[in-house]
Amino acid sequence: MKPLFWVGLVVLVLGIASFIVPIPHQEKHGVKIGDASIGVTTRNDEKVPMAVSMVMLIGGLALMAVGGKK
């Protein structure tokens, strides 16, 4: 098979995974005065926007269709 088909397959799988798997995001907030510091770390799990996931799915299918032609 052509390499373009495999690239399309990878993009398609990543598009499907982006609907399910959240991306962890950490932020550190704090104040440092001299040698003393006080801080809080917050952690958020954010999913990829729906539009980006759909573009990845459609793009993956398009690449697979173009790469699968003879």
N, CA, C and O atoms as a printed pandas DataFrame, in Angstrom:
     atom_number atom_name residue_name chain_id  residue_number  x_coord  y_coord  z_coord
0              1         N          MET        A               1    0.828   -1.179    0.000
1              2        CA          MET        A               1    0.000    0.000    0.000
2              3         C          MET        A               1    0.875    1.245    0.000
3              4         O          MET        A               1    2.052    1.207    0.359
4              5         N          LYS        A               2    0.281    2.315   -0.402
5              6        CA          LYS        A               2    1.024    3.564   -0.517
6              7         C          LYS        A               2    1.188    4.222    0.853
7              8         O          LYS        A               2    0.343    4.051    1.732
8              9         N          PRO        A               3    2.270    4.970    1.032
9             10        CA          PRO        A               3    2.501    5.642    2.322
10            11         C          PRO        A               3    1.396    6.625    2.693
11            12         O          PRO        A               3    1.120    6.824    3.876
12            13         N          LEU        A               4    0.759    7.240    1.700
13            14        CA          LEU        A               4   -0.304    8.202    1.977
14            15         C          LEU        A               4   -1.493    7.530    2.671
15            16         O          LEU        A               4   -2.158    8.141    3.507
16            17         N          PHE        A               5   -1.751    6.270    2.317
17            18        CA          PHE        A               5   -2.812    5.515    2.963
18            19         C          PHE        A               5   -2.507    5.331    4.446
19            20         O          PHE        A               5   -3.391    5.486    5.288
20            21         N          TRP        A               6   -1.244    4.995    4.770
21            22        CA          TRP        A               6   -0.854    4.772    6.166
22            23         C          TRP        A               6   -0.898    6.064    6.969
23            24         O          TRP        A               6   -1.286    6.059    8.137
24            25         N          VAL        A               7   -0.506    7.165    6.350
25            26        CA          VAL        A               7   -0.600    8.459    7.030
26            27         C          VAL        A               7   -2.070    8.773    7.320
27            28         O          VAL        A               7   -2.397    9.251    8.406
28            29         N          GLY        A               8   -2.940    8.511    6.374
29            30        CA          GLY        A               8   -4.376    8.717    6.565
30            31         C          GLY        A               8   -4.935    7.845    7.673
31            32         O          GLY        A               8   -5.790    8.284    8.442
32            33         N          LEU        A               9   -4.462    6.626    7.756
33            34        CA          LEU        A               9   -4.915    5.713    8.812
34            35         C          LEU        A               9   -4.497    6.222   10.185
35            36         O          LEU        A               9   -5.282    6.171   11.132
36            37         N          VAL        A              10   -3.265    6.713   10.298
37            38        CA          VAL        A              10   -2.783    7.260   11.572
38            39         C          VAL        A              10   -3.597    8.492   11.965
39            40         O          VAL        A              10   -3.981    8.629   13.127
40            41         N          VAL        A              11   -3.864    9.387   11.016
41            42        CA          VAL        A              11   -4.656   10.590   11.299
42            43         C          VAL        A              11   -6.079   10.199   11.700
43            44         O          VAL        A              11   -6.659   10.816   12.593
44            45         N          LEU        A              12   -6.637    9.198   11.062
45            46        CA          LEU        A              12   -7.977    8.727   11.405
46            47         C          LEU        A              12   -8.017    8.181   12.828
47            48         O          LEU        A              12   -8.933    8.503   13.585
48            49         N          VAL        A              13   -7.045    7.364   13.198
49            50        CA          VAL        A              13   -6.992    6.803   14.556
50            51         C          VAL        A              13   -6.813    7.914   15.588
51            52         O          VAL        A              13   -7.447    7.881   16.642
52            53         N          LEU        A              14   -5.959    8.896   15.301
53            54        CA          LEU        A              14   -5.788   10.021   16.222
54            55         C          LEU        A              14   -7.072   10.838   16.342
55            56         O          LEU        A              14   -7.390   11.335   17.422
56            57         N          GLY        A              15   -7.802   10.980   15.257
57            58        CA          GLY        A              15   -9.079   11.691   15.291
58            59         C          GLY        A              15  -10.100   10.978   16.164
59            60         O          GLY        A              15  -10.834   11.621   16.914
60            61         N          ILE        A              16  -10.150    9.666   16.071
61            62        CA          ILE        A              16  -11.072    8.897   16.908
62            63         C          ILE        A              16  -10.647    8.980   18.374
63            64         O          ILE        A              16  -11.490    9.131   19.258
64            65         N          ALA        A              17   -9.357    8.882   18.627
65            66        CA          ALA        A              17   -8.857    8.954   20.005
66            67         C          ALA        A              17   -9.094   10.328   20.619
67            68         O          ALA        A              17   -9.273   10.436   21.833
68            69         N          SER        A              18   -9.098   11.373   19.808
69            70        CA          SER        A              18   -9.285   12.720   20.350
70            71         C          SER        A              18  -10.694   12.931   20.893
71            72         O          SER        A              18  -10.909   13.846   21.688
72            73         N          PHE        A              19  -11.657   12.109   20.484
73            74        CA          PHE        A              19  -13.004   12.180   21.056
74            75         C          PHE        A              19  -13.032   11.623   22.478
75            76         O          PHE        A              19  -13.851   12.040   23.297
76            77         N          ILE        A              20  -12.136   10.683   22.766
77            78        CA          ILE        A              20  -12.207    9.915   24.009
78            79         C          ILE        A              20  -11.172   10.352   25.040
79            80         O          ILE        A              20  -11.506   10.531   26.212
80            81         N          VAL        A              21   -9.924   10.526   24.621
81            82        CA          VAL        A              21   -8.816   10.743   25.544
82            83         C          VAL        A              21   -8.633   12.237   25.835
83            84         O          VAL        A              21   -8.419   13.020   24.909
84            85         N          PRO        A              22   -8.715   12.640   27.105
85            86        CA          PRO        A              22   -8.480   14.046   27.439
86            87         C          PRO        A              22   -6.982   14.349   27.499
87            88         O          PRO        A              22   -6.167   13.459   27.742
88            89         N          ILE        A              23   -6.637   15.607   27.277
89            90        CA          ILE        A              23   -5.250   16.057   27.334
90            91         C          ILE        A              23   -5.027   16.754   28.671
91            92         O          ILE        A              23   -5.700   17.743   28.960
92            93         N          PRO        A              24   -4.091   16.260   29.501
93            94        CA          PRO        A              24   -3.862   16.900   30.800
94            95         C          PRO        A              24   -3.156   18.244   30.647
95            96         O          PRO        A              24   -2.297   18.421   29.783
96            97         N          HIS        A              25   -3.537   19.178   31.500
97            98        CA          HIS        A              25   -2.976   20.534   31.463
98            99         C          HIS        A              25   -2.761   20.977   32.905
99           100         O          HIS        A              25   -3.697   20.961   33.705
100          101         N          GLN        A              26   -1.522   21.377   33.248
101          102        CA          GLN        A              26   -1.212   21.812   34.607
102          103         C          GLN        A              26   -0.796   23.270   34.618
103          104         O          GLN        A              26   -0.104   23.743   33.716
104          105         N          GLU        A              27   -1.232   23.978   35.660
105          106        CA          GLU        A              27   -0.837   25.368   35.860
106          107         C          GLU        A              27   -0.335   25.526   37.283
107          108         O          GLU        A              27   -0.889   24.951   38.220
108          109         N          LYS        A              28    0.715   26.308   37.431
109          110        CA          LYS        A              28    1.256   26.577   38.757
110          111         C          LYS        A              28    1.044   28.048   39.071
111          112         O          LYS        A              28    1.442   28.925   38.305
112          113         N          HIS        A              29    0.413   28.303   40.208
113          114        CA          HIS        A              29    0.164   29.663   40.667
114          115         C          HIS        A              29    0.856   29.817   42.013
115          116         O          HIS        A              29    0.755   28.939   42.869
116          117         N          GLY        A              30    1.548   30.914   42.201
117          118        CA          GLY        A              30    2.193   31.091   43.489
118          119         C          GLY        A              30    2.836   32.441   43.653
119          120         O          GLY        A              30    2.916   33.249   42.728
120          121         N          VAL        A              31    3.290   32.650   44.863
121          122        CA          VAL        A              31    3.964   33.886   45.239
122          123         C          VAL        A              31    5.273   33.510   45.904
123          124         O          VAL        A              31    5.320   32.615   46.747
124          125         N          LYS        A              32    6.329   34.197   45.519
125          126        CA          LYS        A              32    7.633   33.948   46.131
126          127         C          LYS        A              32    8.142   35.253   46.709
127          128         O          LYS        A              32    8.290   36.251   46.003
128          129         N          ILE        A              33    8.407   35.228   48.009
129          130        CA          ILE        A              33    8.952   36.386   48.707
130          131         C          ILE        A              33   10.233   35.937   49.391
131          132         O          ILE        A              33   10.202   35.180   50.361
132          133         N          GLY        A              34   11.350   36.407   48.877
133          134        CA          GLY        A              34   12.641   35.986   49.429
134          135         C          GLY        A              34   12.847   34.509   49.183
135          136         O          GLY        A              34   12.753   34.032   48.052
136          137         N          ASP        A              35   13.133   33.780   50.271
137          138        CA          ASP        A              35   13.333   32.333   50.161
138          139         C          ASP        A              35   12.042   31.547   50.358
139          140         O          ASP        A              35   12.008   30.344   50.102
140          141         N          ALA        A              36   10.986   32.207   50.808
141          142        CA          ALA        A              36    9.718   31.516   51.055
142          143         C          ALA        A              36    8.834   31.596   49.818
143          144         O          ALA        A              36    8.803   32.607   49.115
144          145         N          SER        A              37    8.129   30.520   49.574
145          146        CA          SER        A              37    7.184   30.514   48.445
146          147         C          SER        A              37    5.925   29.762   48.841
147          148         O          SER        A              37    5.975   28.772   49.571
148          149         N          ILE        A              38    4.814   30.243   48.353
149          150        CA          ILE        A              38    3.520   29.612   48.566
150          151         C          ILE        A              38    2.905   29.425   47.184
151          152         O          ILE        A              38    2.854   30.354   46.379
152          153         N          GLY        A              39    2.449   28.225   46.930
153          154        CA          GLY        A              39    1.908   27.985   45.596
154          155         C          GLY        A              39    0.869   26.893   45.563
155          156         O          GLY        A              39    0.748   26.079   46.479
156          157         N          VAL        A              40    0.123   26.902   44.478
157          158        CA          VAL        A              40   -0.909   25.899   44.232
158          159         C          VAL        A              40   -0.752   25.419   42.790
159          160         O          VAL        A              40   -0.555   26.218   41.875
160          161         N          THR        A              41   -0.839   24.121   42.605
161          162        CA          THR        A              41   -0.808   23.546   41.260
162          163         C          THR        A              41   -2.204   23.023   40.935
163          164         O          THR        A              41   -2.766   22.222   41.681
164          165         N          THR        A              42   -2.749   23.479   39.826
165          166        CA          THR        A              42   -4.061   22.999   39.397
166          167         C          THR        A              42   -3.887   22.135   38.161
167          168         O          THR        A              42   -3.026   22.393   37.319
168          169         N          ARG        A              43   -4.713   21.112   38.068
169          170        CA          ARG        A              43   -4.649   20.184   36.944
170          171         C          ARG        A              43   -6.021   20.106   36.302
171          172         O          ARG        A              43   -7.022   19.885   36.984
172          173         N          ASN        A              44   -6.067   20.288   34.992
173          174        CA          ASN        A              44   -7.307   20.196   34.226
174          175         C          ASN        A              44   -7.126   19.184   33.113
175          176         O          ASN        A              44   -6.061   19.097   32.503
176          177         N          ASP        A              45   -8.164   18.428   32.856
177          178        CA          ASP        A              45   -8.180   17.522   31.715
178          179         C          ASP        A              45   -9.108   18.129   30.674
179          180         O          ASP        A              45  -10.312   18.253   30.898
180          181         N          GLU        A              46   -8.540   18.505   29.535
181          182        CA          GLU        A              46   -9.311   19.151   28.486
182          183         C          GLU        A              46   -9.349   18.260   27.259
183          184         O          GLU        A              46   -8.350   17.640   26.894
184          185         N          LYS        A              47  -10.500   18.204   26.634
185          186        CA          LYS        A              47  -10.625   17.449   25.383
186          187         C          LYS        A              47  -10.400   18.392   24.208
187          188         O          LYS        A              47  -10.587   19.604   24.314
188          189         N          VAL        A              48   -9.998   17.809   23.097
189          190        CA          VAL        A              48   -9.792   18.563   21.866
190          191         C          VAL        A              48  -11.164   19.048   21.380
191          192         O          VAL        A              48  -12.144   18.310   21.487
192          193         N          PRO        A              49  -11.250   20.267   20.851
193          194        CA          PRO        A              49  -12.547   20.746   20.348
194          195         C          PRO        A              49  -13.124   19.802   19.280
195          196         O          PRO        A              49  -12.391   19.179   18.512
196          197         N          MET        A              50  -14.439   19.722   19.261
197          198        CA          MET        A              50  -15.143   18.813   18.350
198          199         C          MET        A              50  -14.797   19.089   16.889
199          200         O          MET        A              50  -14.678   18.155   16.096
200          201         N          ALA        A              51  -14.635   20.363   16.525
201          202        CA          ALA        A              51  -14.328   20.717   15.135
202          203         C          ALA        A              51  -12.966   20.152   14.712
203          204         O          ALA        A              51  -12.812   19.686   13.583
204          205         N          VAL        A              52  -11.989   20.193   15.607
205          206        CA          VAL        A              52  -10.654   19.671   15.286
206          207         C          VAL        A              52  -10.722   18.156   15.099
207          208         O          VAL        A              52  -10.098   17.615   14.186
208          209         N          SER        A              53  -11.471   17.475   15.953
209          210        CA          SER        A              53  -11.618   16.023   15.822
210          211         C          SER        A              53  -12.291   15.643   14.507
211          212         O          SER        A              53  -11.888   14.682   13.852
212          213         N          MET        A              54  -13.315   16.399   14.125
213          214        CA          MET        A              54  -14.010   16.112   12.873
214          215         C          MET        A              54  -13.105   16.345   11.666
215          216         O          MET        A              54  -13.137   15.571   10.709
216          217         N          VAL        A              55  -12.299   17.406   11.706
217          218        CA          VAL        A              55  -11.366   17.678   10.607
218          219         C          VAL        A              55  -10.349   16.547   10.493
219          220         O          VAL        A              55   -9.990   16.143    9.386
220          221         N          MET        A              56   -9.878   16.031   11.643
221          222        CA          MET        A              56   -8.929   14.917   11.611
222          223         C          MET        A              56   -9.572   13.665   11.029
223          224         O          MET        A              56   -8.941   12.953   10.249
224          225         N          LEU        A              57  -10.819   13.389   11.397
225          226        CA          LEU        A              57  -11.512   12.220   10.851
226          227         C          LEU        A              57  -11.704   12.334    9.344
227          228         O          LEU        A              57  -11.392   11.406    8.599
228          229         N          ILE        A              58  -12.216   13.471    8.903
229          230        CA          ILE        A              58  -12.467   13.665    7.471
230          231         C          ILE        A              58  -11.157   13.674    6.688
231          232         O          ILE        A              58  -11.073   13.094    5.605
232          233         N          GLY        A              59  -10.135   14.332    7.238
233          234        CA          GLY        A              59   -8.828   14.360    6.571
234          235         C          GLY        A              59   -8.209   12.977    6.478
235          236         O          GLY        A              59   -7.630   12.625    5.450
236          237         N          GLY        A              60   -8.325   12.188    7.541
237          238        CA          GLY        A              60   -7.803   10.824    7.519
238          239         C          GLY        A              60   -8.505    9.961    6.491
239          240         O          GLY        A              60   -7.868    9.193    5.769
240          241         N          LEU        A              61   -9.828   10.091    6.427
241          242        CA          LEU        A              61  -10.569    9.322    5.415
242          243         C          LEU        A              61  -10.200    9.757    3.998
243          244         O          LEU        A              61  -10.075    8.924    3.100
244          245         N          ALA        A              62  -10.024   11.070    3.801
245          246        CA          ALA        A              62   -9.646   11.568    2.478
246          247         C          ALA        A              62   -8.260   11.072    2.075
247          248         O          ALA        A              62   -8.055   10.661    0.933
248          249         N          LEU        A              63   -7.316   11.109    2.999
249          250        CA          LEU        A              63   -5.965   10.613    2.699
250          251         C          LEU        A              63   -5.975    9.120    2.390
251          252         O          LEU        A              63   -5.263    8.655    1.500
252          253         N          MET        A              64   -6.794    8.373    3.138
253          254        CA          MET        A              64   -6.877    6.930    2.866
254          255         C          MET        A              64   -7.495    6.670    1.501
255          256         O          MET        A              64   -7.072    5.752    0.799
256          257         N          ALA        A              65   -8.476    7.454    1.118
257          258        CA          ALA        A              65   -9.111    7.272   -0.190
258          259         C          ALA        A              65   -8.145    7.600   -1.318
259          260         O          ALA        A              65   -8.072    6.873   -2.309
260          261         N          VAL        A              66   -7.403    8.697   -1.169
261          262        CA          VAL        A              66   -6.432    9.076   -2.204
262          263         C          VAL        A              66   -5.274    8.096   -2.250
263          264         O          VAL        A              66   -4.807    7.739   -3.331
264          265         N          GLY        A              67   -4.802    7.655   -1.081
265          266        CA          GLY        A              67   -3.676    6.740   -1.034
266          267         C          GLY        A              67   -4.030    5.327   -1.456
267          268         O          GLY        A              67   -3.144    4.564   -1.838
268          269         N          GLY        A              68   -5.306    4.958   -1.396
269          270        CA          GLY        A              68   -5.712    3.607   -1.757
270          271         C          GLY        A              68   -6.015    3.419   -3.229
271          272         O          GLY        A              68   -6.176    2.289   -3.689
272          273         N          LYS        A              69   -6.095    4.523   -3.984
273          274        CA          LYS        A              69   -6.375    4.418   -5.420
274          275         C          LYS        A              69   -5.188    3.843   -6.168
275          276         O          LYS        A              69   -4.034    4.020   -5.778
276          277         N          LYS        A              70   -5.502    3.146   -7.257
277          278        CA          LYS        A              70   -4.427    2.579   -8.082
278          279         C          LYS        A              70   -4.303    3.350   -9.358
279          280         O          LYS        A              70   -3.455    3.032  -10.191
